[in-house]
Amino acid sequence: MLLHDAATSWVWLAALTVGLGAFVSAGRPESVSAADKRDKPDDTLAKIREAVGYRAVQEYVAGVVIEGVAESQGLHGPYTLAYTPDGKFLQTLKLKRDLITGYDGTTSWARDWSGTPRVLELEEFDSQQMLFAVRTGRWLAEGGPVHAAISHSAGTENEIRLRLRLEGSHESAELAVSRATWLPSRLTMRRLGTLDTWEFADYRPALGMTLAYRTVHRIGGAADTFEIRAVHAAPSAGGDTFRPALAPPHDIKFDSTTPIKFEVKQAPSGHLFVRPKVNGQEVGWFALDTGSAGMTIAPAVADRLGMPAFGKVVYGGAGKLAVGKLHAGQTFQLGSVTLDGGIYLELPQAFCDAMKRLMNLEIVGTCGYDLLSRVVLEVDLKNSTAACFEPASYKLSKGDWEPLAFNQKVPCVRVKFEGGREDLFQLDTGAGANVLFHASAVEKFKLLEGRATKPIKVGGVGGTLDARYGPLGSFEVGGHRMEELPAIYLARHEGALDQTYVAGTFGSGILKGMKIVFDYPHRRIAFVQ
């Protein structure tokens, strides 16, 4: 039920890259041209280093600063990109909010429409490292973090293709380079089950380098454009330029005069729903959805509340990619907590209507990461209540903390399952009472071999996808072990669940009678029996 903005690093829903092998077979048959057979990796890289002026950038130890303009997410604004020869970078895109992605050599981080800065890990870390390595020339460093090899995908006589892999990454990318100029022309990765492409053009000299003054990012039928206006050396006194700015935002209020607990309605499917006030008004039920990496709202409700629309973003749920508008809110109140100035992605009206028929509830939105990144949330599944607490003062009264990882803003925990296997799974309350294995895990663990299953369709935002339904011997999370339960085994598809960095997804509906404590700010979770 979750949504993703693929146009920048901002992500509304978990969206994972799949392997380059899938990319190669998706477009053109694999072959090796006669020219490819003649190409030698070392000779090719030497030509590219010479063409881009790789030696020149090494002289700017304090860094290089690029200033330009961007057309991104249907909006126009300036951007800056600062980077150093050893791989540090900081990009700031100024739209209605500052969208930032940075890396100080140790920590990769971002701040997006949610307003909450966060550390990037798993697929987000790898994809951003690869993208900025190519944009800044870091991928050409001898002994650096990116390994380059001649690609076996069919190219043309006019270009050579390189297969790039970041050290420790699950995935590869492909870089096309012009044989005429030996300058990169196109970077292709695989995300959301589809092609994620960056095109580089209009190369010009600057500071002894040759830079692409026009970059176009394409995914899901949308395109963002970045154009350079100026390039200069960074001042030598810029030591704090790349330091991660991870302080939490000051846009949430805790009202001690309001009851802290609020109702959580549990549907028979295991989905959780709450009734917040948006702009001071009760408008219907919102899914309490840890898989929703932001907040969403039905277009009819946004119009009724006079919430201005702006921009357009590519998003992906369980099915195919689509494009939606953003809406600016004033306040979002749930229990004793009020969030000021939220940004909402428009939830497809057809999806809201379908959920109403299925759940017999007026479902008008979802609340996820934007709220949870600012509070500690207790969800009492036994008593159908929840409460939000201030992270700085919260004390766990019972149980033990476990570490949380985040996959595109979706919380992930270690899970044990049949056959003594253990892997990382997303805990998505929007997944109801289901256990889903992603296609990559189905293939990796050979989960369909010897297992009686039947074909089914799995639905969500973006449509439906093919899967198999069958038994699972055991599933253990938070010390809670379940035996002989049903599971869904997904096939390859376009959408947010076609991913390799986590083995699967499960909903809170399987954790009957438990209390779950989500502490996103401290990256931890507790399962209390």
C-alpha positions in Angstrom: 0.0 0.0 0.0 3.0 2.2 -0.1 4.4 4.9 -2.4 7.7 5.9 -3.9 9.1 9.0 -5.4 11.6 7.8 -7.9 12.5 11.2 -9.3 14.9 12.0 -6.4 16.3 10.3 -3.4 12.9 10.9 -1.7 11.1 7.7 -1.4 7.4 7.2 -0.5 7.6 3.4 -0.7 10.2 0.7 -0.6 11.7 0.4 -4.0 14.6 -1.9 -4.7 17.0 -2.4 -7.5 17.2 -5.8 -9.2 20.1 -7.4 -10.9 21.8 -6.2 -14.0 21.2 -9.6 -15.5 17.5 -8.8 -15.5 18.2 -5.5 -17.1 20.3 -7.0 -19.9 17.6 -9.5 -20.8 14.8 -6.9 -20.5 15.9 -4.9 -23.5 18.4 -6.5 -25.9 19.8 -10.0 -26.3 23.2 -10.5 -24.9 26.0 -10.7 -27.4 29.6 -9.6 -27.7 30.4 -7.5 -30.7 33.8 -7.8 -32.5 34.6 -4.4 -31.1 33.8 -5.5 -27.6 36.2 -8.4 -27.9 39.0 -6.0 -28.8 38.3 -3.7 -25.8 40.7 -4.0 -22.9 39.4 -2.7 -19.5 42.6 -0.9 -18.6 43.0 0.8 -22.0 39.4 1.8 -22.0 39.5 3.4 -18.5 42.7 5.2 -19.4 41.0 6.8 -22.4 38.0 7.8 -20.3 40.2 9.3 -17.6 42.0 11.4 -20.2 38.7 12.5 -21.8 37.0 13.7 -18.6 40.1 15.3 -17.1 40.3 12.9 -14.2 43.8 14.2 -13.2 42.5 17.7 -13.0 39.9 17.0 -10.4 42.6 15.4 -8.2 44.1 18.8 -7.8 41.0 20.3 -6.1 41.5 18.7 -2.7 39.0 21.0 -1.0 36.5 20.1 -3.7 34.6 21.3 -6.8 31.3 23.2 -6.6 28.7 23.0 -9.4 25.8 25.5 -9.5 22.9 25.0 -11.8 19.1 24.8 -12.3 16.8 21.8 -12.2 13.4 20.8 -13.5 12.5 18.2 -11.0 9.2 16.6 -10.0 7.3 19.2 -12.0 9.1 22.1 -10.2 11.9 24.4 -11.1 14.7 25.4 -8.8 18.4 25.9 -8.3 20.8 23.1 -7.2 24.4 22.8 -6.1 26.7 19.8 -6.1 29.9 19.9 -4.2 32.3 17.0 -4.3 35.9 16.0 -3.5 38.4 13.6 -5.2 38.1 11.2 -2.4 34.3 10.6 -2.8 32.6 13.1 -0.5 29.6 14.9 -2.0 26.7 17.1 -1.1 23.8 17.9 -3.4 21.1 20.4 -2.5 18.0 20.9 -4.7 15.9 23.9 -3.7 12.2 23.3 -4.5 9.4 24.0 -2.0 11.8 22.4 0.5 15.5 21.7 0.3 16.1 18.1 -0.9 19.6 17.1 0.2 21.8 14.0 -0.4 25.2 13.8 1.1 28.2 11.7 2.0 31.1 12.6 4.2 33.2 9.6 3.5 31.6 7.5 6.2 27.9 8.3 6.4 25.5 8.6 3.5 22.4 10.7 4.4 19.4 12.5 2.9 16.7 14.9 3.7 13.6 14.9 1.5 10.0 16.0 1.5 9.5 14.3 4.9 11.7 16.9 6.5 13.5 14.3 8.6 17.2 13.7 7.8 18.1 10.1 7.8 21.1 7.8 7.3 20.9 5.8 4.0 21.6 2.1 4.0 20.9 -1.0 1.9 19.7 -0.1 -1.6 19.5 3.6 -1.0 23.1 3.7 0.0 24.3 1.6 -2.9 22.3 3.5 -5.6 23.3 6.9 -4.4 27.0 5.9 -4.1 26.9 4.6 -7.7 25.1 7.6 -9.1 27.4 10.2 -7.5 30.5 8.1 -8.3 29.6 8.4 -12.0 28.5 12.1 -11.8 31.7 13.2 -10.0 34.2 10.8 -11.7 34.9 8.9 -8.5 34.2 5.6 -10.3 37.5 6.1 -12.2 39.7 6.0 -9.1 42.2 3.2 -9.3 41.6 1.0 -6.3 38.4 2.9 -5.6 35.0 1.6 -4.5 33.7 0.9 -8.0 34.8 -2.1 -10.1 34.5 -1.6 -13.9 34.5 -4.3 -16.5 33.5 -4.6 -20.1 29.8 -5.4 -20.3 28.6 -8.4 -22.3 25.4 -6.7 -23.3 25.1 -5.8 -27.0 26.3 -2.4 -27.8 26.9 -0.5 -31.0 29.9 0.5 -33.0 29.6 4.0 -31.6 29.6 3.1 -27.9 31.2 0.8 -25.4 29.3 -0.4 -22.3 30.9 -1.0 -19.0 29.5 -3.1 -16.1 29.9 -1.2 -12.8 29.6 -2.8 -9.4 30.1 -1.0 -6.1 32.1 -2.9 -3.6 29.8 -5.0 -1.4 26.7 -4.1 -3.5 24.0 -6.6 -4.4 23.5 -4.9 -7.8 25.4 -3.8 -10.9 24.9 -0.8 -13.2 25.7 -0.3 -16.8 27.5 2.8 -18.2 27.5 3.6 -21.9 30.6 5.5 -23.2 31.0 7.2 -26.6 33.8 5.7 -28.6 34.1 9.1 -30.5 34.8 11.2 -27.3 35.3 8.5 -24.6 32.9 10.5 -22.4 30.0 8.7 -20.5 26.6 9.1 -22.2 24.2 7.0 -20.1 24.1 5.3 -16.7 21.4 2.6 -16.3 20.3 0.9 -13.1 17.3 -1.2 -12.2 14.8 0.1 -9.7 11.2 -0.6 -9.0 11.4 -3.4 -11.5 12.1 -0.9 -14.3 14.9 1.0 -15.9 16.4 4.0 -14.0 18.5 6.0 -16.5 20.7 9.0 -16.2 21.8 10.6 -19.5 24.8 12.9 -19.8 25.2 15.5 -22.7 26.5 18.9 -23.7 30.0 18.3 -22.4 32.1 21.5 -21.9 35.5 22.2 -20.4 35.7 23.5 -16.8 38.6 23.8 -14.4 40.7 21.4 -16.6 37.9 18.9 -16.6 35.2 18.0 -19.2 31.7 18.0 -17.5 28.2 17.2 -18.8 26.4 20.5 -18.6 23.1 18.7 -19.1 21.9 15.6 -17.2 18.5 14.0 -17.6 17.1 11.5 -15.2 14.3 9.2 -16.6 12.2 6.6 -14.7 8.6 5.6 -15.0 7.9 7.8 -18.0 9.0 11.0 -16.1 12.1 13.0 -16.7 14.1 15.5 -14.5 16.7 17.8 -16.0 19.8 19.2 -14.3 21.8 22.0 -16.1 25.1 23.5 -15.0 25.4 27.2 -14.9 28.8 27.7 -13.1 31.7 25.6 -11.9 34.3 26.8 -9.4 36.9 25.4 -6.9 35.6 25.1 -3.3 37.2 27.4 -0.7 39.9 25.6 1.3 38.1 26.5 4.5 35.1 24.3 3.8 35.8 21.6 6.3 32.2 21.3 7.5 30.7 21.2 4.0 30.1 17.5 4.0 29.2 16.9 7.6 25.8 15.1 7.9 23.0 17.4 9.2 21.1 14.8 11.1 19.4 16.9 13.8 15.6 16.2 14.0 13.1 18.8 12.7 11.3 21.0 15.2 7.8 20.7 13.6 6.0 18.3 16.0 4.2 19.1 19.3 3.2 16.9 22.2 0.1 18.1 24.0 0.1 16.9 27.6 -3.6 18.0 28.1 -4.8 15.6 25.4 -5.3 11.8 26.1 -2.2 10.0 24.8 -3.9 6.8 23.6 -6.0 6.7 20.5 -8.1 4.0 18.8 -6.6 1.6 16.2 -9.1 -0.3 14.2 -7.9 -3.7 13.1 -9.5 -5.0 9.9 -10.0 -8.8 9.5 -7.2 -8.6 7.0 -4.8 -7.4 9.7 -4.5 -3.9 8.4 -4.5 -1.0 11.0 -6.4 2.2 10.7 -6.6 5.4 12.7 -8.6 8.7 12.6 -6.4 11.7 12.6 -7.4 15.3 12.1 -6.0 16.9 9.0 -6.0 20.8 9.0 -8.1 20.5 12.1 -10.8 18.4 10.6 -11.8 14.7 10.9 -11.8 13.4 7.3 -11.9 9.7 7.6 -9.7 6.7 8.3 -5.9 6.6 7.5 -4.0 3.4 7.2 -1.3 3.3 10.0 1.2 2.0 7.5 4.9 1.5 8.3 5.4 0.6 4.6 4.2 4.1 3.6 7.4 6.1 3.4 5.5 9.4 3.8 1.9 10.5 4.1 -0.8 10.2 1.4 -4.3 11.6 1.0 -7.3 11.0 -1.3 -7.6 13.8 -3.9 -11.2 14.5 -3.0 -10.2 15.1 0.6 -7.3 17.3 -0.4 -9.6 19.4 -2.6 -12.2 19.7 0.2 -9.6 20.9 2.6 -8.2 23.4 0.1 -4.8 21.7 0.2 -2.8 23.2 -2.7 -1.4 20.8 -5.2 2.1 21.1 -6.6 4.6 19.1 -8.6 4.4 15.6 -9.9 6.2 12.5 -8.7 6.7 8.9 -9.9 5.6 6.4 -7.3 5.4 2.7 -7.1 3.4 0.4 -4.9 2.9 -3.4 -5.3 2.2 -2.9 -9.0 3.3 -0.6 -11.9 4.6 2.9 -11.6 2.4 5.9 -11.8 2.6 9.7 -11.5 0.9 11.6 -8.7 0.6 15.2 -7.3 1.8 16.5 -4.0 -0.4 18.4 -1.6 0.7 20.8 1.2 -1.0 20.4 4.5 -1.2 22.7 7.6 -1.5 20.2 10.5 -1.8 16.5 11.1 -3.0 15.5 14.5 -3.1 12.0 15.9 -3.8 11.6 19.6 -1.7 14.0 21.6 0.7 14.7 18.7 0.5 17.4 16.0 2.8 17.6 13.0 3.0 21.0 11.3 3.2 21.5 7.5 3.1 18.0 6.2 3.5 17.0 2.5 1.1 14.4 1.2 1.3 12.3 -2.0 -2.0 12.0 -3.8 -3.5 8.5 -3.2 -5.3 7.3 -6.3 -9.0 7.7 -5.9 -9.7 4.3 -7.5 -7.5 2.7 -4.8 -9.5 4.5 -2.0 -12.7 3.4 -3.5 -11.5 -0.2 -3.8 -10.3 -0.2 -0.2 -13.7 1.2 1.0 -15.5 -1.8 -0.7 -13.0 -4.3 0.8 -12.7 -2.9 4.3 -16.1 -1.2 4.6 -14.3 1.9 5.9 -13.9 5.4 4.4 -10.2 5.2 3.8 -8.7 8.5 2.7 -5.0 8.2 3.2 -2.0 6.7 4.9 0.4 7.8 7.6 3.8 6.3 7.8 7.4 7.5 7.9 6.7 11.3 8.2 5.0 10.7 11.6 7.0 7.7 12.8 10.4 9.4 12.2 9.4 12.0 14.9 7.9 9.9 17.7 8.1 6.6 19.5 4.9 4.7 18.6 3.4 2.0 20.8 0.8 -0.2 19.0 -1.1 -2.5 21.3 -2.7 -5.1 19.0 -4.4 -6.8 22.0 -6.4 -3.8 23.1 -6.6 -2.0 19.7 -4.9 1.2 20.9 -1.8 3.1 20.2 0.1 6.1 21.6 2.9 8.4 20.5 5.7 9.5 22.9 8.6 11.9 22.8 11.7 10.0 21.7 14.1 11.8 24.0 12.3 10.8 27.2 10.7 7.4 26.3 11.6 4.4 28.5 10.7 0.8 27.5 8.7 -0.7 30.4 8.9 -4.3 29.3 10.8 -6.4 26.8 14.0 -5.8 24.9 15.1 -3.6 22.1 16.1 -5.0 18.7 18.0 -3.1 16.0 16.1 -1.6 13.1 17.4 -1.2 9.6 15.6 0.8 7.0 15.0 -0.2 3.4 13.8 3.0 1.6 12.3 4.2 4.9 10.5 0.9 5.6 11.6 -0.7 8.9 13.4 -4.1 8.6 14.2 -6.8 11.2 16.0 -10.1 11.3 13.6 -13.1 10.8 14.2 -16.8 11.1 12.1 -19.1 8.9 11.9 -22.8 7.9 15.0 -24.8 7.3 17.1 -22.8 9.8 17.3 -19.8 7.4 17.6 -16.2 8.6 17.4 -12.9 6.6 16.2 -9.4 6.7 12.4 -8.7 6.3 10.4 -5.5 6.0 7.8 -5.0 8.7 5.0 -3.4 6.8 1.7 -2.9 8.7 0.1 -2.1 5.3 0.8 -5.8 4.4 -2.0 -7.0 6.8 -1.6 -10.5 8.0 0.6 -11.7 5.1 4.1 -13.1 4.8 5.5 -12.4 1.4 8.8 -13.6 0.0 10.3 -11.4 -2.7 11.1 -13.0 -6.0 14.8 -12.8 -5.4 14.5 -14.8 -2.2 12.2 -17.3 -3.9 14.9 -17.9 -6.4 17.8 -17.7 -3.9 16.3 -20.2 -1.4 14.5 -22.3 -4.1 11.3 -21.9 -2.1 9.0 -23.3 -4.7 10.8 -26.6 -5.1 8.8 -29.4 -3.5 6.2 -27.0 -2.2 2.5 -27.3 -3.1 1.3 -23.9 -4.2 -1.4 -22.3 -6.3 -1.4 -19.2 -8.5 -2.9 -16.0 -7.1 -2.9 -12.3 -7.8 -1.6 -9.8 -5.2 -3.1 -6.3 -5.3 -2.0 -2.9 -4.0 -1.3 0.6 -5.1 -0.3 0.4 -8.8 -2.3 -2.7 -9.6 -1.8 -6.5 -9.2 1.0 -8.9 -9.7 1.5 -12.7 -10.1 2.4 -14.9 -7.1 2.1 -18.4 -5.7 0.3 -19.2 -2.5 1.3 -22.0 -0.3 2.5 -23.2 3.2 5.5 -22.1 5.2 6.9 -24.4 7.9 7.9 -21.7 10.4 8.4 -18.0 10.8 10.0 -16.3 13.9 10.2 -12.6 14.7 10.7 -10.9 18.0 10.8 -14.2 19.9 7.4 -15.1 18.5 7.4 -18.3 16.5 4.6 -19.4 14.2 4.3 -22.9 12.8 2.6 -24.0 9.6 1.3 -20.7 8.3 0.4 -19.6 4.7 2.8 -17.4 2.7 2.9 -15.7 -0.7 5.8 -16.3 -3.1 6.1 -13.4 -5.5 7.2 -13.6 -9.1 9.4 -11.0 -10.9 7.4 -7.9 -11.7 7.5 -4.1 -12.0 7.0 -2.5 -8.6 8.3 -1.8 -5.2 8.4 -5.4 -4.1 10.8 -6.5 -6.8 13.9 -6.2 -4.8 16.9 -8.0 -3.5 18.1 -6.2 -0.4 15.5 -7.8 1.8 14.1 -11.4 1.6 10.5 -10.5 2.1 7.8 -8.5 3.8 5.4 -9.3 6.6 2.5 -7.5 8.2 1.7 -6.8 11.8 -1.4 -8.9 11.5 0.6 -12.1 12.1 1.7 -10.7 15.5 -1.6 -11.3 17.2 -2.0 -9.9 20.7 1.5 -8.3 20.9 2.6 -4.8 21.6 5.0 -3.4 19.0 7.1 -0.4 19.9 8.6 1.5 17.0 11.5 3.9 17.8 12.6 5.1 14.5 14.7 8.0 15.9 16.9 5.6 17.7 16.7 2.9 15.0 15.2 0.2 17.3 12.1 -1.9 17.9 10.6 -4.0 20.7 8.1 -6.9 20.5 6.3 -7.3 23.8 4.4 -10.4 24.5 
